[in-house]
Amino acid sequence: MSISRRGFLGAAGLSALALASKSTLDALGFEAAPQEPTSAAAGTRWAMVVDPRKCLDQGDCTKCIEACDYAHNVPHITNPAHEVKWIWKEPFEDAFPFLEVDYAPEAFREQPVMVLCNHCDNAPCVRVCPTQATWKRDDGIVMMDWHRCIGCRYCMAACPYGSRSFNWGDPRPAMASLNPDYPTRTKGVVEKCTFCEERLAVGQRPACVDACPARALVFGNLDDPEGEVRSLLRARFAVRRKAELGTGPAVYYLV
């Protein structure tokens, strides 16, 4: 098959353009879907159970928050419009706006409850991310790749739990103390709880779970019928935040 000089030059030009475009995309971090790390064996689906009553007995205890903040270099920003939160306390009515608790104990309804990313089975944040900066692992953890995040905040708009924070400025000056074993973030990226995937990879529990003096936070494999998580869910009734939205939260609250 013959080809004219004009046709040859046109094809060559298109090829060069394609190669140049690929190089540009590679440099920007759009080369391929991120490799999903595997820190758990097949049949593992991580979940957390929160016992608000045990948490209530500890009064104003914030040891789980402090442990998480140090472990992940979470900045302490006083401006509430710019604060960064991985795990925090939320008023009961805000955490469970659709839950009927008319006859629950007064103290139970008036005290804040511990909240964090729910690592949903059907995570809306994952669906809307245009750069795959957030993705879901086979073990259920919804991850973040801060190098891929372009700061569009689509994931924040999609999350019905307010579990994501945006770095409006450089977060490093606002860190009370620096953990050299965990990366810091930069201005213009979103961050959130990752169920301490770096600790799970070496056989440890999440930092918040280990720090809780009342064992109000229990973490384990939801797919293990003999595990502690399933045992607690069998023994007591549990609710999930805004489960009616179909997101499938992996954080359960005992009532």
ABEGO torsion letter per residue (X at the ends): XBBBAAAAAAAAAAAAAAAAAAAAAAAAGAABBBBBBBABBBGBBBBBBBBAAAAAAAEABAAAAAAAAAAAGBBBBABAAABBBABBBBBAAAABAABBAAABBAAAAABBBBBBBAGBABBAAAAABAAGABBBBAAGBBBBBAAABAGAGAAAAABAAGABBBBABBAAAABABBBAABBBBBBGBBBBBAGGAAAAAAGBBBAAAAABAAGABBBBBAABAABAAAAAAAABBBBBBGAAAGAGBABBBBX
